[in-house]
Amino acid sequence: MPKATDIRPDLQKAVSLHQSGQLKQAKTIYQQILEIEPGNADILHLLGLISYQSSQLETAIALIERALDISPNQLNYLWNLAKILRESSQFQKAIEVYHQIIQLQPQSANVHYELAETLQIGGQLQQAVLVYQKVISIHPDDSQVYGHLAMVLLKLEQFDKAMDACQKAIQILPENFQAYNTLGNVYKKLGRFEEAIQAYRQVLSIQPKLAETYSNLGDVFKESNRFGDAMQAYQQAIEIKPDLAQVHASMGSILYQKLSELDDIVDGSNTKNDDLVFHDTMDDSLTEASCLEKVIQYYQRALELNPVYSADVCNNLGVAYAKTGRFEEAIQQYNRAIDINPKRDEFYGNLGHALYEHGRPAEAMQVYHSAIDINPEHAEHHRGYSHASLLTGNLLQGWKEYEWRWKSDKFLAANKRVYPLPLWDGSSLCDKSILVWLEQGVGDQIMFASLLPELQQQAKQVVVEIEYRLFPIFQRSFCDIRLLIAKSRPHLQLLEGSMDFQSPVGSLAQWFLPDEESFPKHQAYLKACPKKTQKYRTKYQQLVASKLLIGISWKSTRAHKDFGRLKSTFLHQWIALTSQEDCLFINLQYGDVKGEICEFFNQTGISIYQDEEIDSLQSLDDFASQIAALDLVISTSNTTVHMAGALGKPVWTLLHYASDWRWQLDRLDTPWYPSMTLYRQPSLGDWYSVFQQVQPDLKQFVKDNIYKIQMGDS
C-alpha cells in the first residue's frame, strides 16, 4: 500500500467487515493500515472497539487511550473510553473522562446523566445527587432522571426527598413503573407497609411481568406478617424468573420462621408472639416434616444460584439439616456461613452443637471457644461448652460452665425461682440452713436429688421445694429434709429471709462432684411405697405363671423434640427383644401409647401389658412402685431410666450415638446410677446394633434369674 489516499478502499472494506460482525478479518486490515500509519488515531480507536467487542477490555482501554494521546478531544473516543472504563468497574477513571467530555459539552444532559449514573454505581452518592440535579436543571421534564435521583436519595436515607423525586417522576410520566417501585421501597424502609403494597401493585399494573417487584411485594408482606400473601408473591416471582436467589432464600426464611414458631409452641417458650400467625395465613397441613423439606429445598436452590449468596442462608440451611439429623451436611453449611462471615458468633455456636450431636465433642469445644471469644456473654455458647466438657469427663470445668444456664432467657423463664436469699457459694453450712429448689425436667430432678443426702450431712437444715408429683417419693426417701410443694408464687415463709442460703438443685454438682470419685456410692436413694410395690408385683405375677417382669419404654417426649427424636425408637424395632420367652413385658412409656401398643400387637401378635391403673404422668409415686415391682427395666434415655436407677433397679439404658452429657463417652456404666448398664449406638441412627447387643444379654438375664421366679422367690 503506497500512501494516504491508497488506504481508503482498505479502510472502507475493514469498516464494512467490522459493521457486519466479521471482527477477525476487520482487525487484520486495521493492523495492516496501522503498520503504514502508526499514528492513525482512528485506526487505534477502531482496534480498541474490536478489542472491546471481543471482551478484551484492558486492551481496548489501552488502544483508545493511545488514540486520545494523538487526538485528545475526540468526543467519540472519549465517550467509548468512558463506557468501557465503566464496564470494567474502573469508575474513578470513567468519572475523569466524563468530566473531560463536560468541558467540551457543558450543557449536554446526556453526559451529565452518564456521569451521575457512574457516580451512583461507584458509591459516590452525594456527588451523584448534585449531578442528577444538574441534569434536571438542563432537562427539567425527564421522568427517568427524577427516578434515578430518588433511588440515590433512598440509599442516602433522605426519605422525604426521595418521595418527592418519585412523585415528580410519576407526575411527568404516570407510566414510570420504576419510580413507583422506588416509592414502594421508600415506604417499606419507613415501615409504611400498606402504602408500599399499593406502590408495588401500581408497578405490576403497568408491568405485570416484573419478578423483582413481586419479590419486593413478598418482602413487604413478610415484614407485615402476612406470610401466606408473601409466599404467593414469591411464587409469582419464581414463575416469571426462576433464577432469583433472593426469592428462594426468602421463601425458605418464611418456612424457617414457621419452624421456630413450632419449636416455641412445643417447648412452651412462645411468650405472646402475636406476629407469628402462620396458622391463620398458611395451609395448616404444612407439617413440621414438610416444612423442613421445603426449607431445605428453597435454601439449596438459593445457594445453587449464588453459592455465597448469604451467610444467614447457609446457617439456616444448616439448622434445617440438623433438625433432620443430617449433621454432616449441617456442619458443611455452618462452615460455609463462617467462611462468608467469620465474625458471627451464632454460626460457631450452631456448628458446635452440630459437632456435639455428631459425636465430636472435642471439636465442639474448640468451636464453642471461638464463639465465646466473639461473644463472651452469650449463655448458650457456655452451655454448649459445659455439655461437651461434662461429656468428655472434665467435670470441674463442665460444672463451672453449667452455671451459665441461669443467663439464658429461655432457661430462666422455665426454671427460675425468686427468693431473697444469697446463693450458696460452697462455703461451710455448719449451723446454717439452705433452701434447694428443683429445676429442669423430672429426670434431671431425680438425678440431682442424689446429692441431697450429702447436703443434709453438711447443713443444719435443708428445705427442698419440689413439684407435687415427687412429694410422696421424696417424703419417704429423705425423712429429715423438710419438703415444700412448689407453687406459682413462692412460699411466704421463704420470702421472710429465715434461711441462710438458696441453691437450685443442679448447682449442687459444682461443689459435690469435682471428679468421678466424689459421686455418691449408694445403690439406691429413692424409696417406692412397699405396699404398692407388692400389690403391683402380685398383680403382674398372677397374670402369668413363672415369668420375669420386664418394663420397657421406647421413646422420649421431652420438650426439645429434635433431641427427643434422636433418643427415641419405634416399637417395631423391639420385636426380637419382646419375643423373648419367660418374660412379661410391661409398658412404662408415659403418655398415650395405647394405639401404638394395639397396632404392635395386631402386626406381631406380641402383647405388651398396659396397666390401666397407673398414670405415670399424673402419679410418679405409682410409677415408682410399678418400676420397683419389676425384675428389669429396658428403656431409651428418659424419665423411666432415672426413676429406675434412683430406685436401684437393674436398668438397661439404650443410648443414641451422641448421647446426653450425663452418660459421658465410651462407657457401659454411669456414676449416677450403679444399677444401670448403658447400650450405645455405634453410629448415628443405628438402633439395630443396639438391640443386637441387648438381645443376648436379655436371654442370659432370663437364664440367670428365671429359677428364682420358679422357686417362688419374688
DAKA-V321116 format. One record per residue. RES is the residue in three letters. SS is DSSP state (A for helix, B for strand, O for the rest). PHI is phi in whole degrees, -180 to 180 (none if undefined). Layout:
# DAKA-V321116
RES_SS_PHI ; RES_SS_PHI
This chain:
# DAKA-V321116
MET_O_none ; PRO_O_-67 ; LYS_O_-143 ; ALA_A_-47 ; THR_A_-67 ; ASP_A_-78 ; ILE_A_-83 ; ARG_A_-62 ; PRO_A_-62 ; ASP_A_-67 ; LEU_A_-64 ; GLN_A_-62 ; LYS_A_-63 ; ALA_A_-64 ; VAL_A_-64 ; SER_A_-63 ; LEU_A_-63 ; HIS_A_-60 ; GLN_A_-67 ; SER_O_-86 ; GLY_O_89 ; GLN_O_-91 ; LEU_A_-66 ; LYS_A_-63 ; GLN_A_-67 ; ALA_A_-62 ; LYS_A_-61 ; THR_A_-60 ; ILE_A_-69 ; TYR_A_-56 ; GLN_A_-67 ; GLN_A_-64 ; ILE_A_-64 ; LEU_A_-65 ; GLU_A_-65 ; ILE_A_-79 ; GLU_O_-125 ; PRO_O_-61 ; GLY_O_-99 ; ASN_O_-80 ; ALA_A_-64 ; ASP_A_-61 ; ILE_A_-65 ; LEU_A_-60 ; HIS_A_-63 ; LEU_A_-66 ; LEU_A_-63 ; GLY_A_-62 ; LEU_A_-67 ; ILE_A_-64 ; SER_A_-61 ; TYR_A_-61 ; GLN_A_-68 ; SER_O_-95 ; SER_O_67 ; GLN_O_-101 ; LEU_A_-66 ; GLU_A_-64 ; THR_A_-65 ; ALA_A_-59 ; ILE_A_-62 ; ALA_A_-63 ; LEU_A_-67 ; ILE_A_-71 ; GLU_A_-64 ; ARG_A_-64 ; ALA_A_-63 ; LEU_A_-70 ; ASP_A_-62 ; ILE_A_-82 ; SER_O_-132 ; PRO_O_-66 ; ASN_O_-111 ; GLN_O_-78 ; LEU_A_-60 ; ASN_A_-66 ; TYR_A_-63 ; LEU_A_-63 ; TRP_A_-60 ; ASN_A_-69 ; LEU_A_-64 ; ALA_A_-60 ; LYS_A_-61 ; ILE_A_-69 ; LEU_A_-59 ; ARG_A_-65 ; GLU_A_-68 ; SER_O_-91 ; SER_O_66 ; GLN_O_-94 ; PHE_A_-66 ; GLN_A_-64 ; LYS_A_-66 ; ALA_A_-62 ; ILE_A_-60 ; GLU_A_-63 ; VAL_A_-67 ; TYR_A_-61 ; HIS_A_-64 ; GLN_A_-63 ; ILE_A_-65 ; ILE_A_-61 ; GLN_A_-63 ; LEU_A_-86 ; GLN_O_-134 ; PRO_O_-65 ; GLN_O_-107 ; SER_O_-81 ; ALA_A_-66 ; ASN_A_-63 ; VAL_A_-69 ; HIS_A_-64 ; TYR_A_-63 ; GLU_A_-63 ; LEU_A_-63 ; ALA_A_-62 ; GLU_A_-62 ; THR_A_-66 ; LEU_A_-61 ; GLN_A_-64 ; ILE_A_-64 ; GLY_O_-79 ; GLY_O_86 ; GLN_O_-92 ; LEU_A_-71 ; GLN_A_-62 ; GLN_A_-66 ; ALA_A_-61 ; VAL_A_-59 ; LEU_A_-63 ; VAL_A_-73 ; TYR_A_-60 ; GLN_A_-64 ; LYS_A_-65 ; VAL_A_-59 ; ILE_A_-64 ; SER_A_-66 ; ILE_A_-82 ; HIS_O_-135 ; PRO_O_-72 ; ASP_O_-111 ; ASP_O_-97 ; SER_A_-61 ; GLN_A_-62 ; VAL_A_-65 ; TYR_A_-59 ; GLY_A_-63 ; HIS_A_-68 ; LEU_A_-59 ; ALA_A_-61 ; MET_A_-63 ; VAL_A_-69 ; LEU_A_-63 ; LEU_A_-63 ; LYS_A_-63 ; LEU_O_-81 ; GLU_O_60 ; GLN_O_-95 ; PHE_A_-67 ; ASP_A_-63 ; LYS_A_-66 ; ALA_A_-63 ; MET_A_-63 ; ASP_A_-62 ; ALA_A_-65 ; CYS_A_-61 ; GLN_A_-62 ; LYS_A_-66 ; ALA_A_-60 ; ILE_A_-71 ; GLN_A_-63 ; ILE_A_-71 ; LEU_O_-139 ; PRO_O_-59 ; GLU_O_-90 ; ASN_O_-75 ; PHE_A_-66 ; GLN_A_-66 ; ALA_A_-67 ; TYR_A_-62 ; ASN_A_-64 ; THR_A_-64 ; LEU_A_-60 ; GLY_A_-61 ; ASN_A_-65 ; VAL_A_-64 ; TYR_A_-60 ; LYS_A_-61 ; LYS_A_-62 ; LEU_O_-84 ; GLY_O_76 ; ARG_O_-94 ; PHE_A_-67 ; GLU_A_-64 ; GLU_A_-68 ; ALA_A_-63 ; ILE_A_-61 ; GLN_A_-63 ; ALA_A_-65 ; TYR_A_-65 ; ARG_A_-66 ; GLN_A_-66 ; VAL_A_-57 ; LEU_A_-72 ; SER_A_-71 ; ILE_A_-91 ; GLN_O_-129 ; PRO_O_-73 ; LYS_O_-115 ; LEU_O_-96 ; ALA_A_-62 ; GLU_A_-62 ; THR_A_-72 ; TYR_A_-61 ; SER_A_-64 ; ASN_A_-61 ; LEU_A_-62 ; GLY_A_-61 ; ASP_A_-61 ; VAL_A_-68 ; PHE_A_-58 ; LYS_A_-63 ; GLU_A_-69 ; SER_O_-96 ; ASN_O_66 ; ARG_O_-99 ; PHE_A_-70 ; GLY_A_-64 ; ASP_A_-62 ; ALA_A_-62 ; MET_A_-62 ; GLN_A_-63 ; ALA_A_-63 ; TYR_A_-64 ; GLN_A_-61 ; GLN_A_-64 ; ALA_A_-61 ; ILE_A_-68 ; GLU_A_-62 ; ILE_A_-78 ; LYS_O_-141 ; PRO_O_-67 ; ASP_O_-103 ; LEU_O_-86 ; ALA_A_-59 ; GLN_A_-67 ; VAL_A_-72 ; HIS_A_-61 ; ALA_A_-65 ; SER_A_-67 ; MET_A_-65 ; GLY_A_-62 ; SER_A_-69 ; ILE_A_-64 ; LEU_A_-69 ; TYR_A_-63 ; GLN_A_-64 ; LYS_A_-63 ; LEU_A_-61 ; SER_A_-63 ; GLU_A_-63 ; LEU_A_-63 ; ASP_A_-61 ; ASP_A_-64 ; ILE_A_-64 ; VAL_A_-70 ; ASP_A_-91 ; GLY_O_78 ; SER_O_-99 ; ASN_O_-79 ; THR_O_-88 ; LYS_O_56 ; ASN_O_-94 ; ASP_O_-72 ; ASP_O_-72 ; LEU_O_-87 ; VAL_O_-120 ; PHE_A_-58 ; HIS_A_-66 ; ASP_A_-90 ; THR_A_-118 ; MET_O_-128 ; ASP_O_-63 ; ASP_O_-66 ; SER_O_-76 ; LEU_O_-74 ; THR_O_-76 ; GLU_A_-62 ; ALA_A_-62 ; SER_A_-70 ; CYS_A_-59 ; LEU_A_-59 ; GLU_A_-60 ; LYS_A_-72 ; VAL_A_-56 ; ILE_A_-62 ; GLN_A_-61 ; TYR_A_-66 ; TYR_A_-67 ; GLN_A_-59 ; ARG_A_-65 ; ALA_A_-59 ; LEU_A_-78 ; GLU_A_-65 ; LEU_A_-73 ; ASN_O_-148 ; PRO_O_-58 ; VAL_O_-117 ; TYR_O_-58 ; SER_O_-160 ; ALA_A_-64 ; ASP_A_-64 ; VAL_A_-63 ; CYS_A_-60 ; ASN_A_-62 ; ASN_A_-66 ; LEU_A_-63 ; GLY_A_-61 ; VAL_A_-61 ; ALA_A_-63 ; TYR_A_-61 ; ALA_A_-62 ; LYS_A_-65 ; THR_O_-96 ; GLY_O_80 ; ARG_O_-94 ; PHE_A_-72 ; GLU_A_-63 ; GLU_A_-69 ; ALA_A_-61 ; ILE_A_-60 ; GLN_A_-61 ; GLN_A_-70 ; TYR_A_-62 ; ASN_A_-65 ; ARG_A_-63 ; ALA_A_-61 ; ILE_A_-67 ; ASP_A_-61 ; ILE_A_-73 ; ASN_O_-141 ; PRO_O_-77 ; LYS_O_-108 ; ARG_O_-99 ; ASP_A_-65 ; GLU_A_-65 ; PHE_A_-66 ; TYR_A_-66 ; GLY_A_-62 ; ASN_A_-65 ; LEU_A_-63 ; GLY_A_-60 ; HIS_A_-63 ; ALA_A_-65 ; LEU_A_-64 ; TYR_A_-61 ; GLU_A_-70 ; HIS_O_-91 ; GLY_O_79 ; ARG_O_-126 ; PRO_A_-66 ; ALA_A_-64 ; GLU_A_-65 ; ALA_A_-59 ; MET_A_-62 ; GLN_A_-62 ; VAL_A_-69 ; TYR_A_-60 ; HIS_A_-58 ; SER_A_-63 ; ALA_A_-62 ; ILE_A_-68 ; ASP_A_-61 ; ILE_A_-76 ; ASN_O_-135 ; PRO_O_-63 ; GLU_O_-101 ; HIS_O_-82 ; ALA_A_-63 ; GLU_A_-66 ; HIS_A_-66 ; HIS_A_-67 ; ARG_A_-64 ; GLY_A_-62 ; TYR_A_-65 ; SER_A_-65 ; HIS_A_-64 ; ALA_A_-65 ; SER_A_-65 ; LEU_A_-65 ; LEU_A_-61 ; THR_O_-87 ; GLY_O_90 ; ASN_O_-86 ; LEU_A_-69 ; LEU_A_-60 ; GLN_A_-70 ; GLY_A_-61 ; TRP_A_-67 ; LYS_A_-61 ; GLU_A_-71 ; TYR_A_-60 ; GLU_A_-67 ; TRP_A_-67 ; ARG_A_-58 ; TRP_A_-78 ; LYS_A_-105 ; SER_O_-92 ; ASP_A_-58 ; LYS_A_-66 ; PHE_A_-66 ; LEU_A_-59 ; ALA_A_-60 ; ALA_A_-91 ; ASN_A_-129 ; LYS_O_-70 ; ARG_O_-116 ; VAL_O_-111 ; TYR_O_-132 ; PRO_O_-82 ; LEU_O_-130 ; PRO_B_-70 ; LEU_B_-70 ; TRP_O_-67 ; ASP_O_-108 ; GLY_O_87 ; SER_O_-72 ; SER_O_-59 ; LEU_O_-107 ; CYS_O_-60 ; ASP_O_60 ; LYS_O_-117 ; SER_B_-115 ; ILE_B_-143 ; LEU_B_-99 ; VAL_B_-115 ; TRP_B_-120 ; LEU_O_-80 ; GLU_O_-142 ; GLN_O_66 ; GLY_O_-81 ; VAL_A_-60 ; GLY_A_-60 ; ASP_A_-63 ; GLN_A_-62 ; ILE_A_-65 ; MET_A_-63 ; PHE_A_-72 ; ALA_A_-63 ; SER_A_-62 ; LEU_A_-90 ; LEU_A_-65 ; PRO_A_-59 ; GLU_A_-64 ; LEU_A_-63 ; GLN_A_-62 ; GLN_A_-69 ; GLN_A_-93 ; ALA_O_-102 ; LYS_O_-69 ; GLN_B_-144 ; VAL_B_-122 ; VAL_B_-117 ; VAL_B_-121 ; GLU_B_-96 ; ILE_B_-133 ; GLU_O_-78 ; TYR_A_-60 ; ARG_A_-69 ; LEU_A_-92 ; PHE_A_-57 ; PRO_A_-64 ; ILE_A_-68 ; PHE_A_-68 ; GLN_A_-62 ; ARG_A_-74 ; SER_A_-91 ; PHE_O_-123 ; CYS_O_-64 ; ASP_O_-96 ; ILE_O_-104 ; ARG_B_-79 ; LEU_B_-112 ; LEU_B_-128 ; ILE_B_-80 ; ALA_O_-66 ; LYS_O_-124 ; SER_O_-62 ; ARG_O_-107 ; PRO_O_-59 ; HIS_O_-64 ; LEU_A_-61 ; GLN_A_-65 ; LEU_A_-81 ; LEU_A_-79 ; GLU_O_-79 ; GLY_O_77 ; SER_O_-77 ; MET_O_-94 ; ASP_O_-87 ; PHE_B_-139 ; GLN_B_-135 ; SER_B_-160 ; PRO_B_-68 ; VAL_A_-63 ; GLY_A_-68 ; SER_A_-79 ; LEU_A_-65 ; ALA_A_-61 ; GLN_A_-65 ; TRP_A_-98 ; PHE_A_-103 ; LEU_O_-127 ; PRO_O_-72 ; ASP_O_-153 ; GLU_A_-67 ; GLU_A_-63 ; SER_A_-86 ; PHE_O_-66 ; PRO_O_-58 ; LYS_O_-101 ; HIS_O_-71 ; GLN_O_-70 ; ALA_O_-147 ; TYR_O_-132 ; LEU_O_-107 ; LYS_O_-123 ; ALA_O_-81 ; CYS_O_-67 ; PRO_A_-63 ; LYS_A_-66 ; LYS_A_-64 ; THR_A_-59 ; GLN_A_-65 ; LYS_A_-60 ; TYR_A_-70 ; ARG_A_-66 ; THR_A_-60 ; LYS_A_-60 ; TYR_A_-71 ; GLN_A_-67 ; GLN_A_-74 ; LEU_A_-72 ; VAL_O_-138 ; ALA_O_-96 ; SER_O_55 ; LYS_O_-126 ; LEU_B_-77 ; LEU_B_-100 ; ILE_B_-116 ; GLY_B_-90 ; ILE_B_-131 ; SER_B_-145 ; TRP_O_-122 ; LYS_O_-154 ; SER_O_-112 ; THR_O_-116 ; ARG_O_-64 ; ALA_O_-59 ; HIS_O_-78 ; LYS_A_-67 ; ASP_A_-63 ; PHE_A_-67 ; GLY_A_-60 ; ARG_A_-63 ; LEU_A_-63 ; LYS_A_-79 ; SER_O_-98 ; THR_O_-117 ; PHE_O_-113 ; LEU_A_-58 ; HIS_A_-64 ; GLN_A_-76 ; TRP_A_-98 ; ILE_A_-58 ; ALA_A_-62 ; LEU_A_-67 ; THR_A_-78 ; SER_O_-88 ; GLN_O_-61 ; GLU_O_-71 ; ASP_O_65 ; CYS_B_-132 ; LEU_B_-106 ; PHE_B_-91 ; ILE_B_-117 ; ASN_B_-71 ; LEU_O_-115 ; GLN_O_-75 ; TYR_O_-76 ; GLY_O_95 ; ASP_O_-85 ; VAL_O_-121 ; LYS_A_-58 ; GLY_A_-61 ; GLU_A_-64 ; ILE_A_-66 ; CYS_A_-65 ; GLU_A_-64 ; PHE_A_-62 ; PHE_A_-65 ; ASN_A_-63 ; GLN_A_-85 ; THR_A_-121 ; GLY_O_77 ; ILE_O_-94 ; SER_O_-99 ; ILE_O_-116 ; TYR_B_-75 ; GLN_O_-111 ; ASP_O_-84 ; GLU_O_-68 ; GLU_O_-75 ; ILE_O_-113 ; ASP_O_-115 ; SER_O_-66 ; LEU_O_-75 ; GLN_O_-93 ; SER_O_-126 ; LEU_A_-70 ; ASP_A_-68 ; ASP_A_-62 ; PHE_A_-63 ; ALA_A_-63 ; SER_A_-67 ; GLN_A_-62 ; ILE_A_-63 ; ALA_A_-63 ; ALA_O_-80 ; LEU_O_-96 ; ASP_O_-91 ; LEU_B_-160 ; VAL_B_-119 ; ILE_B_-124 ; SER_B_-158 ; THR_B_-70 ; SER_O_-73 ; ASN_O_-157 ; THR_A_-59 ; THR_A_-56 ; VAL_A_-71 ; HIS_A_-67 ; MET_A_-64 ; ALA_A_-64 ; GLY_A_-64 ; ALA_A_-66 ; LEU_O_-83 ; GLY_O_78 ; LYS_O_-81 ; PRO_O_-59 ; VAL_B_-140 ; TRP_B_-108 ; THR_B_-104 ; LEU_B_-95 ; LEU_B_-111 ; HIS_O_-77 ; TYR_O_-56 ; ALA_O_-102 ; SER_O_-73 ; ASP_O_-62 ; TRP_A_-56 ; ARG_A_-66 ; TRP_A_-92 ; GLN_O_55 ; LEU_O_-117 ; ASP_O_52 ; ARG_O_-135 ; LEU_O_-99 ; ASP_O_-121 ; THR_O_-146 ; PRO_O_-68 ; TRP_O_-71 ; TYR_O_-138 ; PRO_O_-60 ; SER_O_-88 ; MET_B_-101 ; THR_B_-119 ; LEU_B_-105 ; TYR_B_-121 ; ARG_B_-114 ; GLN_O_-66 ; PRO_O_-78 ; SER_O_-151 ; LEU_O_-59 ; GLY_O_83 ; ASP_O_-88 ; TRP_A_-76 ; TYR_A_-57 ; SER_A_-66 ; VAL_A_-62 ; PHE_A_-67 ; GLN_A_-66 ; GLN_A_-75 ; VAL_A_-72 ; GLN_A_-57 ; PRO_A_-67 ; ASP_A_-67 ; LEU_A_-67 ; LYS_A_-60 ; GLN_A_-69 ; PHE_A_-61 ; VAL_A_-64 ; LYS_A_-61 ; ASP_A_-76 ; ASN_A_-119 ; ILE_A_-66 ; TYR_A_-64 ; LYS_A_-64 ; ILE_A_-67 ; GLN_A_-67 ; MET_O_-87 ; GLY_O_86 ; ASP_O_-90 ; SER_O_-97
